[in-house]
Amino acid sequence: MSSLTISAFACVLISLGFVLNDVELPGLFYVICLASGILILRDGIDYLRGRMGSFDPVGIIGLVGVMMFFVSPVLQRSWNYWPFLPDLSQADDWMILWATLNLLGILIYRTIVHAPFSRATVAQTGYTFNRRRFKIVIALALAFSLLMQLYVYSKFGGIAGFIATFTERQSEGLVDAAEDPFEGMGLPMLFAESFKLLIAMGVIYLIKGKPWAARNSTLVILMAIFGVVFLFFGGLRGSRSSTIFALFFAAGMYSLWIKPIRIKFIVIGALVASAFLTTYYWYKIAGTDGMLAMFDSSYRANFNSARQDASKYIVARDMGRMDVQVLALKQYYEKDYDFSYGRTYLTAIFAAIPKSIVPYKPDQITKEKTEIIYGRGSYIPDSPRQTTLVLGQFGEFFINFGLIGVFAFWIVLGLVVRRLRMWSYQWQDWDVRRFILPVLTLIPILMLITDMNVLLLNMTRYLFFPVFVALLCIRKRKPVPVLNNGAHHLAVA
């Protein structure tokens, strides 16, 4: 049976589940979303059938995409649920336009990523580490990152004090205000959170070749230990993605450096990640008070009504971007907003630079997003009346370049994914560049769900220190001819 047939069958089953749970299937909007889901899930089905590598971005986007372009938008429209946004219940025409643009975009994207390319062209040269130097450098880097994390905790009176400060920050809504207690801690936190990738890279590099390294039990134990460690290096500041992404990177390093992870383990990992997203949601919105709300619903009455249903919020916001993007389409064309023509991309560069280095930063995409929600002229720098909602690159390309930008986004996404696939085939299994492939694989996923300033901030956070460490230890590895029984072969020096 073809993957397209299985994809169609799966999406029909999902639709049946909607009907059995009294979910409204809103006419043409549903039909277009269904078509998008079938097309994008086709890649996910190929992935689940083992026809792609464990960390092939095409397969991962196939699974993420069915949520973003089918499940999440249909459910959100049926629920009439628009957290922190104006009511969009009468914006069906704009939702249909949004769905149509994405359906056409998916067709463009799949044409690009599935265009033939030679998988036989394997790079004969590559890079490896000076093992002795690597041990010294990674030890020093880990010690420095650990000291930075201890410094951060000490500023707030230890781990308990840090958690209490975060809880107060969330309860008093200080996230965007000048009184944010974490203001000025960007650089120490940047170095501290690098510990996650450094420890994963160091451990996985050094255990390669050990007889027990390729055992499934080793993988499970490593991921469990990493999960606990990673919580203390970024997770306690409420960032679920900080922990989930770091585990994704660690699993990718293991799969690309030691042994490919079987799909069933990836599915189990995805289920565990989903459970973590749901439970840690409560800590993210209110710290320890939120954890109490997870077990006692009476605590939830203290939260914004849009936040009280975790399942709806996660489906609409963590797994979709339809509402904010539809609002952008509606506002820009109904109220004749001016396009930004690349401004948000230029200012995004400053997002990755801590304020301790560059105190002044120009207005970023928060300006455009705030005016989309609250109206033209509503943005005031450093005012609490700003939004932390994200547009994703569909939305950011649109507010900069209009409908042409939407199609440009899908073209760029396809080209990025295609390049990542080519590297995964070209870089040999001993090439240490494979350590950064899992981080690079995150780029197309971030393109779907985040704004450029967040994307650059994450790439800086996850790549800057590890790449710097790697550059101190790297050496080029070249092929040399050797004679074997009268025949010339290539061996790697």
FIVOMI-852080 format. One record per residue (C-alpha): x, y, z. Coordinates in Angstrom, 3 decimals. Layout:
<midrens>
xx / yy / zz
X / Y / Z .
...
</midrens>
This chain:
<midrens>
xx / yy / zz
0.000 / 0.000 / 0.000 .
1.374 / 3.412 / -0.924 .
2.262 / 5.941 / 1.740 .
-0.182 / 8.426 / 0.192 .
-3.035 / 5.928 / 0.626 .
-2.046 / 5.254 / 4.229 .
-1.797 / 9.007 / 4.851 .
-5.286 / 9.575 / 3.443 .
-6.654 / 6.715 / 5.535 .
-5.012 / 8.103 / 8.688 .
-6.410 / 11.598 / 8.115 .
-9.881 / 10.174 / 7.504 .
-9.598 / 8.260 / 10.783 .
-8.600 / 11.488 / 12.536 .
-11.670 / 13.136 / 10.985 .
-13.835 / 10.288 / 12.259 .
-12.403 / 10.881 / 15.707 .
-13.378 / 14.546 / 15.351 .
-16.960 / 13.596 / 14.481 .
-17.242 / 11.141 / 17.382 .
-16.101 / 13.899 / 19.742 .
-18.598 / 16.419 / 18.354 .
-15.932 / 18.482 / 16.609 .
-17.416 / 20.617 / 13.861 .
-15.807 / 20.124 / 10.427 .
-16.148 / 23.652 / 8.994 .
-16.883 / 23.070 / 5.297 .
-14.344 / 24.199 / 2.710 .
-11.801 / 25.134 / 5.378 .
-11.835 / 21.538 / 6.644 .
-11.522 / 20.099 / 3.123 .
-8.450 / 22.207 / 2.327 .
-6.843 / 21.420 / 5.693 .
-7.560 / 17.735 / 5.104 .
-5.800 / 17.886 / 1.730 .
-2.803 / 19.628 / 3.335 .
-2.704 / 17.008 / 6.090 .
-2.735 / 14.129 / 3.616 .
0.052 / 15.646 / 1.496 .
2.390 / 16.517 / 4.362 .
1.703 / 13.324 / 6.332 .
2.753 / 11.277 / 3.316 .
6.360 / 12.121 / 4.235 .
5.645 / 11.235 / 7.854 .
4.329 / 7.821 / 6.801 .
7.469 / 7.163 / 4.748 .
9.453 / 8.118 / 7.846 .
7.506 / 5.746 / 10.108 .
7.941 / 2.958 / 7.555 .
11.714 / 3.291 / 7.815 .
12.221 / 4.770 / 4.352 .
14.135 / 7.766 / 5.716 .
16.915 / 8.314 / 8.194 .
16.009 / 8.631 / 11.857 .
16.608 / 12.393 / 11.817 .
15.601 / 13.187 / 8.254 .
13.940 / 16.634 / 8.447 .
11.480 / 15.702 / 5.680 .
9.991 / 12.930 / 7.806 .
9.963 / 15.013 / 10.979 .
8.214 / 17.905 / 9.216 .
5.742 / 15.387 / 7.806 .
4.679 / 14.484 / 11.341 .
4.806 / 18.038 / 12.698 .
2.974 / 19.361 / 9.648 .
-0.109 / 17.187 / 10.009 .
-0.643 / 18.789 / 13.406 .
0.048 / 22.359 / 12.220 .
-1.930 / 22.317 / 8.998 .
-4.754 / 19.873 / 9.759 .
-5.397 / 18.836 / 13.363 .
-4.673 / 22.114 / 15.180 .
-6.506 / 24.532 / 12.828 .
-9.608 / 22.346 / 12.496 .
-9.884 / 21.877 / 16.254 .
-9.253 / 25.536 / 17.011 .
-11.889 / 26.669 / 14.529 .
-14.395 / 24.186 / 15.933 .
-13.684 / 25.236 / 19.522 .
-13.899 / 28.935 / 18.575 .
-10.886 / 29.328 / 20.836 .
-8.673 / 32.396 / 20.289 .
-6.483 / 32.894 / 23.396 .
-5.159 / 36.469 / 23.798 .
-6.481 / 37.421 / 20.355 .
-9.552 / 39.220 / 18.967 .
-12.491 / 36.951 / 18.119 .
-11.927 / 35.273 / 14.751 .
-15.198 / 33.362 / 14.582 .
-16.347 / 35.539 / 11.649 .
-13.053 / 35.281 / 9.758 .
-13.828 / 32.095 / 7.813 .
-12.866 / 33.618 / 4.462 .
-9.443 / 34.532 / 5.847 .
-9.020 / 31.041 / 7.278 .
-9.830 / 29.572 / 3.875 .
-7.230 / 31.869 / 2.307 .
-4.682 / 30.812 / 4.956 .
-5.392 / 27.111 / 4.335 .
-5.211 / 27.544 / 0.542 .
-1.865 / 29.341 / 0.741 .
-0.441 / 26.547 / 2.864 .
-1.797 / 23.834 / 0.572 .
-0.086 / 25.491 / -2.402 .
3.023 / 26.011 / -0.292 .
3.168 / 22.347 / 0.680 .
3.019 / 21.395 / -3.005 .
5.950 / 23.756 / -3.726 .
7.900 / 22.483 / -0.712 .
7.445 / 18.808 / -1.608 .
8.470 / 19.471 / -5.215 .
11.751 / 20.944 / -3.971 .
12.652 / 18.390 / -1.303 .
11.775 / 15.385 / -3.452 .
13.589 / 16.576 / -6.587 .
16.246 / 13.928 / -7.379 .
19.799 / 14.398 / -6.180 .
22.726 / 12.012 / -6.110 .
23.007 / 10.179 / -2.799 .
26.157 / 8.453 / -3.954 .
28.317 / 11.575 / -3.719 .
29.976 / 10.973 / -0.363 .
32.582 / 13.494 / 0.728 .
36.037 / 11.926 / 0.645 .
37.343 / 14.543 / 3.055 .
35.907 / 15.523 / 6.384 .
36.750 / 16.563 / 9.905 .
37.550 / 14.758 / 13.104 .
38.740 / 15.756 / 16.580 .
42.194 / 15.574 / 18.043 .
40.983 / 13.195 / 20.744 .
43.507 / 14.187 / 23.402 .
42.911 / 17.896 / 22.881 .
39.155 / 17.355 / 22.818 .
39.176 / 15.755 / 26.269 .
40.986 / 18.761 / 27.726 .
38.910 / 21.411 / 25.953 .
35.537 / 19.775 / 26.628 .
36.411 / 19.390 / 30.314 .
37.338 / 23.078 / 30.594 .
34.229 / 24.158 / 28.679 .
31.946 / 22.032 / 30.857 .
33.564 / 23.411 / 34.001 .
33.045 / 26.980 / 32.749 .
29.379 / 26.326 / 31.832 .
28.776 / 24.695 / 35.203 .
30.309 / 27.695 / 36.986 .
28.070 / 30.029 / 34.983 .
24.996 / 28.037 / 36.012 .
26.066 / 28.055 / 39.655 .
26.607 / 31.816 / 39.365 .
23.063 / 32.252 / 37.996 .
21.569 / 30.215 / 40.840 .
23.677 / 32.056 / 43.431 .
22.243 / 35.404 / 42.236 .
18.821 / 34.192 / 43.337 .
19.762 / 32.357 / 46.523 .
20.171 / 28.864 / 45.090 .
17.888 / 26.582 / 43.101 .
14.948 / 27.067 / 45.483 .
15.388 / 30.835 / 45.282 .
15.573 / 30.695 / 41.485 .
12.299 / 28.734 / 41.342 .
10.660 / 31.159 / 43.793 .
11.811 / 34.126 / 41.689 .
10.462 / 32.531 / 38.524 .
7.142 / 31.829 / 40.249 .
6.864 / 35.464 / 41.373 .
7.847 / 36.671 / 37.905 .
5.061 / 34.673 / 36.280 .
2.411 / 35.476 / 38.887 .
3.077 / 39.237 / 38.677 .
3.397 / 39.308 / 34.901 .
6.932 / 40.684 / 34.843 .
7.992 / 38.867 / 31.682 .
8.052 / 41.987 / 29.504 .
8.307 / 44.660 / 32.138 .
11.427 / 46.556 / 33.144 .
11.235 / 44.879 / 36.564 .
11.990 / 41.454 / 35.094 .
14.286 / 39.840 / 37.718 .
16.172 / 37.940 / 34.997 .
17.070 / 41.126 / 33.142 .
20.829 / 41.338 / 32.541 .
21.404 / 37.595 / 32.978 .
21.391 / 36.818 / 29.266 .
25.118 / 36.219 / 28.822 .
25.622 / 34.002 / 31.923 .
22.517 / 32.001 / 30.959 .
23.799 / 31.643 / 27.385 .
27.025 / 30.050 / 28.592 .
25.276 / 28.044 / 31.309 .
22.750 / 26.492 / 28.937 .
25.541 / 25.460 / 26.564 .
26.313 / 22.779 / 29.156 .
23.537 / 20.615 / 27.703 .
24.986 / 20.222 / 24.232 .
28.558 / 20.108 / 25.496 .
27.886 / 17.220 / 27.893 .
25.921 / 15.331 / 25.217 .
28.636 / 15.860 / 22.605 .
31.425 / 14.926 / 25.020 .
29.818 / 11.759 / 26.371 .
28.621 / 10.465 / 23.007 .
31.937 / 11.170 / 21.274 .
33.966 / 9.450 / 23.985 .
31.820 / 6.296 / 24.294 .
31.841 / 5.545 / 20.553 .
33.459 / 2.166 / 19.983 .
32.682 / 0.836 / 23.457 .
31.002 / -2.590 / 23.244 .
28.061 / -1.422 / 25.356 .
27.550 / 1.958 / 23.643 .
25.213 / 0.614 / 20.927 .
22.897 / -1.221 / 23.324 .
19.310 / -0.023 / 23.556 .
19.615 / 0.067 / 27.331 .
22.529 / 2.506 / 27.003 .
20.393 / 4.829 / 24.882 .
17.521 / 4.747 / 27.385 .
19.796 / 5.364 / 30.372 .
21.617 / 8.202 / 28.615 .
18.391 / 9.959 / 27.637 .
16.976 / 9.592 / 31.149 .
20.122 / 11.061 / 32.736 .
20.306 / 13.843 / 30.162 .
16.643 / 14.679 / 30.742 .
17.192 / 15.248 / 34.464 .
20.429 / 17.189 / 33.958 .
18.946 / 19.399 / 31.241 .
16.129 / 20.547 / 33.541 .
18.707 / 22.242 / 35.769 .
20.366 / 23.989 / 32.804 .
17.504 / 26.064 / 31.406 .
14.411 / 24.033 / 32.220 .
13.772 / 25.710 / 35.577 .
13.296 / 29.071 / 33.888 .
10.078 / 27.664 / 32.427 .
11.369 / 26.807 / 28.972 .
9.953 / 23.478 / 27.868 .
11.613 / 23.815 / 24.475 .
15.021 / 24.240 / 26.152 .
14.751 / 20.718 / 27.551 .
12.912 / 19.071 / 24.642 .
15.231 / 20.491 / 21.981 .
18.341 / 19.525 / 23.941 .
17.092 / 15.939 / 24.244 .
16.320 / 15.973 / 20.524 .
19.894 / 17.055 / 19.823 .
21.357 / 14.431 / 22.169 .
19.284 / 11.676 / 20.561 .
20.323 / 12.906 / 17.120 .
24.005 / 12.887 / 18.068 .
23.677 / 9.323 / 19.328 .
21.805 / 8.233 / 16.193 .
24.245 / 9.841 / 13.751 .
27.465 / 9.040 / 15.636 .
26.947 / 5.689 / 17.377 .
23.939 / 3.809 / 16.019 .
20.748 / 4.830 / 14.175 .
17.856 / 4.961 / 16.624 .
14.985 / 2.712 / 15.640 .
11.718 / 4.426 / 14.773 .
9.841 / 2.788 / 17.658 .
12.183 / 4.449 / 20.143 .
11.650 / 7.798 / 18.418 .
7.874 / 7.353 / 18.683 .
8.205 / 6.499 / 22.381 .
10.398 / 9.570 / 22.827 .
7.774 / 11.728 / 21.091 .
5.075 / 10.416 / 23.441 .
7.243 / 11.156 / 26.476 .
7.933 / 14.640 / 25.099 .
4.185 / 15.219 / 24.658 .
3.554 / 14.203 / 28.258 .
6.310 / 16.562 / 29.394 .
4.868 / 19.445 / 27.359 .
1.468 / 18.917 / 28.984 .
2.619 / 18.583 / 32.587 .
5.372 / 21.218 / 32.477 .
2.910 / 23.637 / 30.885 .
1.636 / 24.438 / 34.365 .
5.100 / 25.243 / 35.693 .
5.785 / 27.429 / 32.641 .
2.761 / 29.677 / 33.198 .
2.956 / 30.038 / 37.004 .
5.974 / 28.258 / 38.498 .
5.216 / 26.190 / 41.590 .
1.731 / 27.708 / 41.768 .
1.105 / 26.225 / 38.355 .
2.228 / 22.782 / 39.493 .
-0.374 / 22.984 / 42.270 .
-2.986 / 23.799 / 39.628 .
-2.110 / 20.596 / 37.811 .
-3.428 / 18.594 / 40.769 .
-6.058 / 20.989 / 42.119 .
-8.348 / 22.634 / 39.571 .
-9.366 / 25.340 / 42.065 .
-5.955 / 26.960 / 41.592 .
-6.648 / 27.407 / 37.890 .
-9.278 / 30.055 / 38.631 .
-6.401 / 32.418 / 39.412 .
-5.067 / 32.174 / 35.845 .
-6.229 / 33.924 / 32.710 .
-9.287 / 32.092 / 31.343 .
-7.419 / 31.378 / 28.095 .
-4.793 / 29.476 / 30.099 .
-7.077 / 27.290 / 32.195 .
-7.478 / 24.471 / 29.667 .
-3.993 / 23.075 / 29.035 .
-5.070 / 20.715 / 26.250 .
-6.707 / 23.438 / 24.181 .
-3.833 / 25.852 / 24.671 .
-1.201 / 23.285 / 23.700 .
-3.117 / 22.219 / 20.589 .
-3.775 / 25.791 / 19.470 .
-0.475 / 27.411 / 20.428 .
2.221 / 24.740 / 20.746 .
0.995 / 22.714 / 17.794 .
-0.321 / 25.473 / 15.542 .
0.027 / 29.065 / 14.384 .
-3.178 / 29.424 / 12.384 .
-4.899 / 32.038 / 14.557 .
-2.079 / 34.635 / 14.643 .
-1.317 / 34.163 / 10.944 .
-4.984 / 34.498 / 9.967 .
-5.244 / 37.675 / 12.057 .
-2.182 / 39.071 / 10.256 .
-3.748 / 38.374 / 6.844 .
-7.001 / 39.975 / 7.933 .
-5.489 / 43.109 / 9.499 .
-2.984 / 43.839 / 6.740 .
-5.546 / 43.681 / 3.981 .
-8.671 / 44.978 / 5.710 .
-6.915 / 47.887 / 7.461 .
-4.199 / 48.477 / 4.869 .
-1.198 / 48.030 / 7.159 .
2.209 / 48.856 / 5.702 .
4.527 / 45.937 / 5.041 .
7.891 / 45.923 / 6.810 .
10.029 / 45.000 / 3.764 .
12.643 / 43.048 / 5.706 .
12.858 / 45.276 / 8.800 .
12.093 / 42.438 / 11.223 .
14.873 / 40.308 / 9.729 .
17.459 / 43.055 / 10.109 .
16.504 / 43.799 / 13.706 .
16.367 / 40.080 / 14.546 .
20.166 / 40.020 / 14.431 .
20.198 / 41.923 / 17.719 .
18.083 / 39.254 / 19.461 .
21.072 / 36.949 / 19.837 .
23.255 / 39.662 / 21.409 .
22.848 / 40.038 / 25.207 .
21.954 / 43.510 / 26.467 .
25.108 / 43.481 / 28.572 .
27.026 / 43.707 / 25.266 .
24.648 / 45.908 / 23.250 .
22.322 / 47.800 / 25.639 .
20.280 / 49.461 / 22.883 .
18.248 / 47.294 / 20.582 .
15.888 / 48.485 / 17.830 .
12.235 / 47.476 / 17.931 .
11.901 / 43.909 / 16.764 .
8.915 / 41.997 / 15.400 .
7.098 / 42.587 / 18.705 .
6.130 / 45.968 / 17.238 .
4.305 / 44.467 / 14.246 .
2.705 / 41.694 / 16.310 .
1.443 / 44.099 / 18.966 .
-0.168 / 46.315 / 16.328 .
-1.762 / 43.283 / 14.651 .
-3.509 / 42.439 / 17.924 .
-4.172 / 45.856 / 19.504 .
-4.306 / 48.137 / 16.478 .
-2.066 / 50.537 / 14.589 .
0.058 / 52.714 / 16.883 .
-0.558 / 50.566 / 19.965 .
3.081 / 49.531 / 20.347 .
5.047 / 51.408 / 23.013 .
8.641 / 50.223 / 23.701 .
9.094 / 48.563 / 27.131 .
5.363 / 48.736 / 27.779 .
3.672 / 45.705 / 29.398 .
1.109 / 45.877 / 26.592 .
3.095 / 43.739 / 24.209 .
2.668 / 40.206 / 22.958 .
4.877 / 37.152 / 23.265 .
2.804 / 35.218 / 20.708 .
4.781 / 34.080 / 17.682 .
3.901 / 34.308 / 13.992 .
6.185 / 31.657 / 12.529 .
7.986 / 32.297 / 9.264 .
4.785 / 32.045 / 7.207 .
3.537 / 35.060 / 9.146 .
6.833 / 36.932 / 9.291 .
7.485 / 36.565 / 5.564 .
3.927 / 37.814 / 4.989 .
4.125 / 40.962 / 7.149 .
7.388 / 41.836 / 5.406 .
6.617 / 41.014 / 1.774 .
2.897 / 40.203 / 1.433 .
1.580 / 37.134 / -0.377 .
4.784 / 36.866 / -2.409 .
6.551 / 36.401 / 0.914 .
4.337 / 33.448 / 1.793 .
5.461 / 31.528 / -1.280 .
9.043 / 32.662 / -0.698 .
8.817 / 31.115 / 2.768 .
7.840 / 27.707 / 1.382 .
10.603 / 27.880 / -1.226 .
13.215 / 28.777 / 1.394 .
11.942 / 26.019 / 3.693 .
12.245 / 23.476 / 0.889 .
15.767 / 24.597 / -0.010 .
16.914 / 24.458 / 3.632 .
15.515 / 20.955 / 4.112 .
17.006 / 19.767 / 0.821 .
20.465 / 21.045 / 1.819 .
20.253 / 19.318 / 5.207 .
19.316 / 16.033 / 3.505 .
22.275 / 16.325 / 1.150 .
24.670 / 16.910 / 4.046 .
23.297 / 13.904 / 5.900 .
24.186 / 11.702 / 2.910 .
27.498 / 13.379 / 2.103 .
29.106 / 13.514 / 5.555 .
30.612 / 10.170 / 6.462 .
29.876 / 8.462 / 9.781 .
33.277 / 9.442 / 11.230 .
32.854 / 13.136 / 10.358 .
32.348 / 15.205 / 13.517 .
30.199 / 17.669 / 11.567 .
27.466 / 15.099 / 12.091 .
27.305 / 16.336 / 15.688 .
25.771 / 19.615 / 14.524 .
23.288 / 18.049 / 12.089 .
20.592 / 17.526 / 14.779 .
20.848 / 21.219 / 15.716 .
20.660 / 22.259 / 12.069 .
17.665 / 19.948 / 11.611 .
15.870 / 22.138 / 14.129 .
16.066 / 25.144 / 11.767 .
13.193 / 24.105 / 9.438 .
11.063 / 23.179 / 12.453 .
11.752 / 26.590 / 13.998 .
10.882 / 28.186 / 10.668 .
7.412 / 26.715 / 10.984 .
6.815 / 27.739 / 14.592 .
8.939 / 30.788 / 15.488 .
9.902 / 34.284 / 14.457 .
13.384 / 35.017 / 13.132 .
14.582 / 36.679 / 16.342 .
13.706 / 33.536 / 18.297 .
15.289 / 31.328 / 15.634 .
18.569 / 33.256 / 15.758 .
18.516 / 33.321 / 19.554 .
18.087 / 29.538 / 19.678 .
20.795 / 28.908 / 17.104 .
23.178 / 31.108 / 19.079 .
22.264 / 29.424 / 22.335 .
22.701 / 25.916 / 20.969 .
25.586 / 26.389 / 18.537 .
27.904 / 29.219 / 19.588 .
29.795 / 27.652 / 22.488 .
29.777 / 24.018 / 21.200 .
31.021 / 25.107 / 17.754 .
33.703 / 27.283 / 19.356 .
34.868 / 24.291 / 21.406 .
34.831 / 22.047 / 18.334 .
36.914 / 24.497 / 16.311 .
39.636 / 24.320 / 18.956 .
39.892 / 20.550 / 18.497 .
39.069 / 19.936 / 14.858 .
41.429 / 18.653 / 12.194 .
40.892 / 17.854 / 8.551 .
40.895 / 14.226 / 7.515 .
41.997 / 13.508 / 3.936 .
41.993 / 10.350 / 1.813 .
45.357 / 8.925 / 0.783 .
46.043 / 6.227 / -1.833 .
47.246 / 2.855 / -0.551 .
48.368 / -0.247 / -2.468 .
46.485 / -3.453 / -1.751 .
47.253 / -6.536 / -3.867 .
48.275 / -4.430 / -6.829 .
45.095 / -2.328 / -6.809 .
44.802 / 1.285 / -5.727 .
42.204 / 2.158 / -3.091 .
41.453 / 5.235 / -1.029 .
42.058 / 5.124 / 2.679 .
41.422 / 7.934 / 5.130 .
44.388 / 9.286 / 7.022 .
</midrens>
